[in-house]
Amino acid sequence: MTYPGYLAIRGRIGVALLFVVQMVFAGVLALPVAAADFPVAGADTFQVGPRSVTDGTSITVTVDRAYGPLADDAGHLRTELIGGSVAATSDLQVAPGDGQKPGFAVAVNQVAVPGEWQPVSGRDDIWHVAVPTTALLFPKPGDADHALTPRANSVTLSGASGALNWLRLIVPGTPPALLMAGMDFSCDPPGITNPTDTWNDWGRWLTRDGVEYAAPDRDGHVGILDQIPALDNGYAMIRQAYGPDRPGITPRITLVGYSMGGLVARAWAMQHPGIITQFITIATPNAGTDAVTNFFAVFLTRCAAGALHDLAPDCVSAFNVKDDLSGYWSRDPATLHVTSVALVPATGERTDGIVPEESALALPYAIHFTWTQDPNTRTVSLHALAPHVEQIYTQLRDWTQFATPMRDSRTQ
C-alpha cells in the first residue's frame, strides 16, 4: 500500500471511530492579505416621523437589537465590544421637511452629542451627526423562550424648531452567526442530536469577538433537505434573542456549514434570499465524495443511509444545479460573499480523509482556501479537525470580516 493510500484510509477509519482520539494540531492557512469591500449589513435602522419639533423636544428612539454582553443593568455595552463588533459611533439621521441643514443641538440620554450636522453622501435632503455608541442603551439578549425587551433612548433636539419627515438612529454592528453541523456518524437512534462537540470552539471564539450565534440541534442521520427545519429553528432563535422579526429589520446572518452541514446551509440559503451576508463552508463535499461508497460507508449505512446517499457525487451534482448561490447577492459579485475551506495533510493525497480538496473547493463562485496540516503534527483525521483549528477561524474572520461592524445597505 502506498503512503498516500495509507493516509486516506487512516483518516476514514478515524471518522468511523467517532473522532474519539484527542488531537493536537497546528497549521498554516494560506489566505490572501487584502480588504474586500463587502456589502453592508448587520445594522438596524429605527425610524421616527413625520413630526413637528419645537425647541427642546425629546423623542424616544428604541434600540431593539442586541449586540453583545452588557456592562451593567442600565444597558451599556461592554467597552471591549465598541470599536470591535459594534462601531464606535452610531449615526443619527434626519430628513428635514424643508431639506435645509438642521439647526438642532442633539443630546442622547441627556449627554450632549458633539459634532456638526453633515449632509449624507450623495443626498441633499438627509443630514447626519455621529453619536458615540457609548451613550446608547441596548437590550439584554433573550433566548429561545423569551424575546428580548427593546431599550428606549431619549434623543433631545434643542435650539430650533421645524418639521421632520423622519428621524432615525443607525447602529452599525456585526450580524449573528448561524452554525450548521455535519453528518452524525454515530449509531444512536435517529433523532435530534446536539452539535455541541462540533461548534464548542467556534462558540467560544465568537463570544470572545462579540458575535452572537446559534448552533441548532439537528438530525445528522438523514438527508440534506430533511435537515432544513434545524436551520429554521436556529434562525427563529436568533430572531427571538437578538432582534424582532418585522419589516425593515429582519435579522441578517453569517451562515457557516461544516461538512454535510455546508450543503444543508446552502439549501436553506436558497429559501431565504436577502438574509445572508457571508456564507462559509468548511470541509464540505461540494462535489460529493467517493468515501460514501467504500467499505467504511457500507459499514455505517444502517446508521446514516439518507445522509450517505445525498453525499454521493451524482447526487451532489444534481444538488449544485438546483442550489446555486452565484446570483444570491444581486448588487455585488458572489465571490465576495462565499468562502470554502479545504484541509489537506502536509504530504500524501490532497484529501482530509473524507472530502478531497477539489470537492471542498468545487464552488466556482467562492473564494477558496486550503489549510495544510503542520508536518510535525500527527492526527487521526483532518476532517475532524476542521471546526477546531483556531487559525482557520481567526484568518477567516480577518479576511471575510464577519466579526466587523457593517453599515446597513439601505443607508448607502
C-alpha positions as CSV (number, residue, x, y, z in Angstrom):
1,M,0.0,0.0,0.0
2,T,1.3,3.4,-0.9
3,Y,1.8,6.0,1.8
4,P,-0.8,8.4,0.3
5,G,-3.3,5.5,0.3
6,Y,-2.5,4.7,3.9
7,L,-3.2,8.3,4.9
8,A,-6.6,8.3,3.2
9,I,-7.7,5.0,4.8
10,R,-6.4,6.1,8.2
11,G,-8.5,9.3,8.1
12,R,-11.6,7.4,7.1
13,I,-11.2,4.9,9.9
14,G,-10.7,7.8,12.3
15,V,-14.1,9.2,11.4
16,A,-15.7,5.8,11.8
17,L,-14.4,5.7,15.3
18,L,-16.4,8.9,16.0
19,F,-13.2,11.0,16.4
20,V,-12.7,9.9,20.0
21,V,-8.9,10.4,19.8
22,Q,-7.8,13.7,21.3
23,M,-5.8,15.6,18.7
24,V,-3.1,18.2,18.9
25,F,-2.9,20.2,15.8
26,A,-1.3,23.3,14.2
27,G,-1.1,24.5,10.6
28,V,-0.9,27.4,8.2
29,L,-3.9,28.6,6.2
30,A,-2.7,30.5,3.1
31,L,-5.0,33.4,2.8
32,P,-4.6,36.5,0.6
33,V,-3.9,39.7,2.5
34,A,-6.4,42.2,1.3
35,A,-9.5,44.1,2.3
36,A,-12.7,43.2,0.5
37,D,-15.5,45.8,0.0
38,F,-18.3,43.7,1.4
39,P,-21.9,44.7,1.2
40,V,-23.1,46.5,4.3
41,A,-25.3,44.6,6.7
42,G,-26.0,43.8,10.3
43,A,-27.0,47.3,11.4
44,D,-30.5,48.4,12.3
45,T,-32.5,51.4,11.3
46,F,-35.0,52.8,13.8
47,Q,-37.3,55.4,12.3
48,V,-39.5,58.1,13.8
49,G,-41.6,60.5,11.8
50,P,-43.0,62.6,10.4
51,R,-43.4,65.1,13.2
52,S,-43.1,68.7,14.2
53,V,-40.2,69.6,16.5
54,T,-40.2,72.6,18.9
55,D,-37.2,73.8,20.9
56,G,-36.4,71.1,23.5
57,T,-38.4,68.2,22.0
58,S,-37.4,64.8,23.3
59,I,-38.1,61.8,21.0
60,T,-37.9,58.2,22.2
61,V,-35.9,56.0,19.8
62,T,-35.9,52.3,20.6
63,V,-32.9,50.0,20.1
64,D,-34.4,46.6,19.7
65,R,-31.4,44.6,18.6
66,A,-28.9,43.0,21.0
67,Y,-25.2,43.5,20.0
68,G,-23.4,41.5,22.8
69,P,-22.9,41.3,26.5
70,L,-23.9,44.4,28.6
71,A,-21.6,46.1,31.1
72,D,-24.3,47.0,33.5
73,D,-28.1,46.8,34.1
74,A,-28.6,50.2,32.6
75,G,-27.9,48.8,29.1
76,H,-24.4,49.9,28.2
77,L,-22.4,47.6,26.1
78,R,-19.1,46.2,27.4
79,T,-16.4,48.6,26.3
80,E,-14.3,46.0,24.5
81,L,-17.1,45.4,22.0
82,I,-17.3,49.1,21.0
83,G,-14.9,49.6,18.1
84,G,-14.9,45.8,17.7
85,S,-18.1,44.0,16.8
86,V,-20.0,47.3,17.3
87,A,-19.0,50.6,15.7
88,A,-17.6,53.2,17.9
89,T,-20.1,55.8,16.6
90,S,-23.7,55.4,15.5
91,D,-25.5,57.6,13.1
92,L,-28.4,59.9,13.8
93,Q,-30.0,60.9,10.6
94,V,-32.9,63.4,9.9
95,A,-34.8,64.4,6.8
96,P,-35.9,68.0,7.5
97,G,-39.2,69.0,5.9
98,D,-37.5,71.9,4.1
99,G,-34.4,69.9,3.2
100,Q,-32.2,72.5,4.8
101,K,-29.4,71.9,7.3
102,P,-30.9,71.3,10.7
103,G,-30.3,73.8,13.4
104,F,-30.8,71.4,16.3
105,A,-28.3,70.7,19.0
106,V,-28.5,67.0,20.0
107,A,-28.4,65.2,23.3
108,V,-28.8,61.4,23.7
109,N,-29.9,60.2,27.1
110,Q,-29.1,63.7,28.4
111,V,-25.5,63.6,27.1
112,A,-24.7,66.3,24.5
113,V,-23.5,65.0,21.2
114,P,-20.5,66.8,19.7
115,G,-20.1,67.5,16.1
116,E,-21.9,69.3,13.3
117,W,-24.7,68.1,11.0
118,Q,-23.3,67.0,7.7
119,P,-25.1,66.0,4.5
120,V,-25.3,62.3,3.8
121,S,-23.1,61.5,0.9
122,G,-25.0,61.6,-2.4
123,R,-28.1,63.2,-0.9
124,D,-29.1,66.8,-0.5
125,D,-32.1,66.2,1.7
126,I,-30.7,64.0,4.5
127,W,-28.4,65.1,7.3
128,H,-26.5,63.1,9.9
129,V,-24.4,63.5,13.0
130,A,-22.2,60.9,14.8
131,V,-23.5,59.7,18.1
132,P,-21.0,57.9,20.4
133,T,-22.2,54.4,20.8
134,T,-21.2,54.5,24.5
135,A,-24.1,56.9,25.0
136,L,-26.7,54.4,23.8
137,L,-28.6,51.8,25.8
138,F,-29.1,48.3,24.4
139,P,-31.4,45.4,25.3
140,K,-30.3,42.2,27.0
141,P,-30.1,39.2,24.7
142,G,-33.1,36.9,25.2
143,D,-33.2,33.2,24.5
144,A,-35.3,30.7,22.6
145,D,-38.2,31.1,25.0
146,H,-38.0,34.8,26.0
147,A,-37.7,37.6,23.4
148,L,-35.5,40.5,24.4
149,T,-37.1,43.7,25.6
150,P,-36.3,46.8,23.5
151,R,-34.4,49.6,25.2
152,A,-35.6,53.2,25.0
153,N,-33.2,56.0,24.2
154,S,-34.1,59.7,24.6
155,V,-33.0,61.9,21.8
156,T,-33.4,65.6,22.6
157,L,-33.4,68.2,19.9
158,S,-33.0,71.8,21.1
159,G,-32.1,75.3,19.8
160,A,-34.5,75.2,16.8
161,S,-38.0,74.3,15.6
162,G,-39.1,72.7,12.4
163,A,-40.8,69.8,10.6
164,L,-39.1,66.4,10.2
165,N,-40.1,63.9,7.5
166,W,-38.3,61.3,9.6
167,L,-35.5,60.8,12.2
168,R,-33.6,57.5,12.6
169,L,-30.7,56.1,14.6
170,I,-28.4,53.6,12.8
171,V,-26.3,51.3,14.9
172,P,-23.6,49.6,12.9
173,G,-22.8,46.1,14.2
174,T,-22.0,42.6,13.1
175,P,-24.7,40.1,12.2
176,P,-25.2,37.0,14.4
177,A,-23.7,33.7,13.1
178,L,-25.9,30.6,12.3
179,L,-23.8,27.4,12.5
180,M,-24.8,24.1,10.9
181,A,-23.1,20.9,11.9
182,G,-22.4,17.9,9.7
183,M,-23.4,14.3,9.4
184,D,-23.9,12.2,12.5
185,F,-21.7,9.0,12.2
186,S,-23.0,7.5,15.5
187,C,-25.4,4.6,15.6
188,D,-27.6,6.3,18.2
189,P,-31.3,6.1,17.4
190,P,-32.2,8.6,14.7
191,G,-33.5,11.8,16.1
192,I,-32.4,15.3,17.1
193,T,-28.8,15.4,18.2
194,N,-26.9,18.3,19.7
195,P,-23.8,19.5,17.7
196,T,-22.0,20.9,20.8
197,D,-18.8,19.0,20.0
198,T,-18.7,20.5,16.5
199,W,-19.2,24.1,17.5
200,N,-17.9,24.4,21.1
201,D,-14.7,26.1,19.9
202,W,-16.4,28.4,17.4
203,G,-18.9,29.3,20.0
204,R,-16.1,30.3,22.4
205,W,-14.3,32.3,19.8
206,L,-17.4,34.1,18.5
207,T,-18.3,35.1,22.1
208,R,-14.8,36.4,22.6
209,D,-15.2,38.5,19.4
210,G,-18.6,39.8,20.5
211,V,-20.6,37.9,17.8
212,E,-23.8,36.3,18.8
213,Y,-24.5,32.9,17.4
214,A,-26.9,30.0,17.2
215,A,-26.0,26.3,16.7
216,P,-29.3,24.5,16.2
217,D,-30.0,20.9,17.1
218,R,-30.2,18.7,14.0
219,D,-30.6,15.1,12.9
220,G,-27.4,14.3,11.0
221,H,-28.5,10.8,10.1
222,V,-30.9,12.0,7.4
223,G,-30.6,13.7,4.0
224,I,-29.9,17.3,3.1
225,L,-33.5,18.6,2.8
226,D,-34.6,16.7,5.9
227,Q,-32.3,18.9,8.0
228,I,-33.7,22.3,6.7
229,P,-36.0,22.6,9.8
230,A,-33.0,22.6,12.1
231,L,-31.8,25.9,10.5
232,D,-35.3,27.2,10.6
233,N,-35.3,26.7,14.3
234,G,-31.8,28.3,14.7
235,Y,-32.9,31.3,12.8
236,A,-36.1,31.6,14.8
237,M,-34.0,31.6,17.9
238,I,-31.8,34.4,16.5
239,R,-34.9,36.5,15.7
240,Q,-36.2,35.9,19.2
241,A,-33.0,36.5,21.1
242,Y,-31.3,39.3,19.2
243,G,-34.0,41.3,17.5
244,P,-37.6,41.4,16.3
245,D,-38.7,39.9,13.0
246,R,-40.6,42.7,11.4
247,P,-40.2,44.6,8.1
248,G,-37.1,46.6,7.8
249,I,-35.0,44.9,10.5
250,T,-35.3,41.2,9.9
251,P,-32.0,39.8,11.2
252,R,-29.3,39.1,8.7
253,I,-26.7,36.5,9.5
254,T,-23.3,34.9,8.8
255,L,-24.1,31.3,7.8
256,V,-21.4,28.6,8.4
257,G,-21.7,25.0,7.5
258,Y,-19.3,22.2,8.4
259,S,-19.0,19.0,6.2
260,M,-22.5,18.0,5.1
261,G,-23.8,20.9,7.0
262,G,-22.4,23.2,4.3
263,L,-24.8,21.6,1.8
264,V,-27.7,21.9,4.2
265,A,-26.9,25.5,4.8
266,R,-26.7,26.2,1.0
267,A,-30.2,24.7,0.5
268,W,-31.5,26.8,3.4
269,A,-29.9,29.9,1.9
270,M,-31.7,29.4,-1.4
271,Q,-35.0,29.5,0.6
272,H,-34.1,32.8,2.4
273,P,-33.0,35.4,-0.1
274,G,-31.5,38.6,1.3
275,I,-30.8,37.3,4.8
276,I,-27.2,36.0,4.5
277,T,-24.3,38.4,4.4
278,Q,-21.5,35.8,4.5
279,F,-21.6,32.1,3.6
280,I,-18.7,29.8,4.7
281,T,-18.3,26.1,4.1
282,I,-15.6,24.1,5.9
283,A,-14.6,20.7,4.7
284,T,-17.9,20.4,2.7
285,P,-18.1,17.9,-0.1
286,N,-19.3,20.5,-2.6
287,A,-18.8,18.0,-5.4
288,G,-19.7,14.9,-3.3
289,T,-17.3,12.3,-2.1
290,D,-16.5,8.7,-3.1
291,A,-15.9,7.9,0.5
292,V,-19.6,7.2,0.9
293,T,-19.2,4.2,-1.5
294,N,-16.3,2.5,0.2
295,F,-16.2,-0.2,2.8
296,F,-16.3,2.4,5.6
297,A,-19.5,3.8,4.3
298,V,-21.2,0.5,3.8
299,F,-20.5,-0.3,7.4
300,L,-22.3,2.9,8.5
301,T,-25.2,2.7,6.1
302,R,-27.5,1.3,8.7
303,C,-26.8,4.4,10.8
304,A,-27.0,7.2,8.2
305,A,-28.3,5.9,5.0
306,G,-30.1,9.0,3.9
307,A,-27.1,11.3,4.6
308,L,-24.6,8.9,2.8
309,H,-26.9,8.8,-0.2
310,D,-27.0,12.6,-0.5
311,L,-23.2,12.9,-0.4
312,A,-22.6,10.7,-3.5
313,P,-21.1,12.7,-6.4
314,D,-24.0,12.2,-8.7
315,C,-26.5,13.4,-6.0
316,V,-24.4,16.5,-5.2
317,S,-24.0,17.3,-8.8
318,A,-27.8,17.5,-9.2
319,F,-28.0,19.5,-6.0
320,N,-25.5,22.0,-7.3
321,V,-27.6,22.7,-10.3
322,K,-30.6,23.5,-8.2
323,D,-28.9,25.3,-5.3
324,D,-26.6,27.7,-6.9
325,L,-25.7,30.8,-4.9
326,S,-23.9,32.6,-7.7
327,G,-26.8,35.1,-8.1
328,Y,-27.8,35.3,-4.5
329,W,-26.3,38.8,-4.0
330,S,-27.7,40.9,-6.7
331,R,-25.7,44.1,-6.1
332,D,-22.2,42.5,-5.8
333,P,-20.3,39.6,-7.2
334,A,-20.9,36.4,-5.2
335,T,-17.2,35.8,-4.9
336,L,-17.2,38.5,-2.2
337,H,-19.6,36.5,-0.1
338,V,-18.9,32.8,-0.4
339,T,-15.9,31.2,1.1
340,S,-14.9,27.5,1.0
341,V,-12.2,25.8,3.1
342,A,-10.4,22.5,2.4
343,L,-8.0,20.6,4.6
344,V,-5.1,18.5,3.4
345,P,-2.1,16.7,5.1
346,A,1.4,18.0,4.7
347,T,2.2,15.1,2.4
348,G,0.2,12.5,0.5
349,E,-3.2,12.7,-1.1
350,R,-4.9,16.1,-1.2
351,T,-7.8,14.9,1.0
352,D,-8.9,15.3,4.6
353,G,-9.7,11.6,4.6
354,I,-13.4,12.2,3.7
355,V,-13.6,15.2,1.4
356,P,-11.0,15.7,-1.4
357,E,-9.6,19.2,-1.8
358,E,-11.1,19.5,-5.2
359,S,-14.6,18.7,-3.8
360,A,-14.3,21.1,-0.9
361,L,-13.3,23.9,-3.3
362,A,-15.8,23.0,-6.1
363,L,-17.9,26.1,-5.9
364,P,-16.8,28.3,-8.8
365,Y,-18.3,31.4,-7.3
366,A,-16.4,31.1,-3.9
367,I,-13.1,32.3,-2.6
368,H,-11.1,29.1,-1.9
369,F,-8.7,28.4,0.9
370,T,-6.7,25.3,1.7
371,W,-5.4,24.6,5.2
372,T,-2.3,22.4,5.4
373,Q,-1.5,20.4,8.4
374,D,1.8,21.0,10.1
375,P,4.1,18.2,9.0
376,N,5.3,17.7,12.6
377,T,1.7,17.1,13.9
378,R,0.1,13.7,13.9
379,T,-3.7,13.3,13.8
380,V,-6.2,10.6,13.1
381,S,-8.5,12.6,10.8
382,L,-8.0,16.0,9.2
383,H,-11.7,16.1,8.6
384,A,-12.5,16.1,12.3
385,L,-10.1,19.0,12.9
386,A,-11.9,21.5,10.7
387,P,-14.1,23.3,13.2
388,H,-11.5,23.2,15.9
389,V,-8.5,24.9,14.3
390,E,-8.3,28.4,15.7
391,Q,-6.1,29.6,12.8
392,I,-8.9,28.7,10.4
393,Y,-11.4,30.7,12.5
394,T,-9.2,33.8,13.0
395,Q,-8.0,34.0,9.5
396,L,-11.5,33.6,8.0
397,R,-12.7,36.2,10.4
398,D,-9.9,38.7,9.4
399,W,-10.4,38.0,5.6
400,T,-14.2,37.9,5.4
401,Q,-14.8,40.5,8.2
402,F,-17.8,38.6,9.6
403,A,-17.0,40.0,13.0
404,T,-16.6,43.6,11.8
405,P,-19.4,46.2,12.0
406,M,-21.2,46.7,8.7
407,R,-23.4,49.6,7.9
408,D,-26.9,49.0,6.7
409,S,-27.2,48.8,2.9
410,R,-30.4,50.8,3.0
411,T,-28.4,53.9,4.1
412,Q,-26.0,53.8,1.2
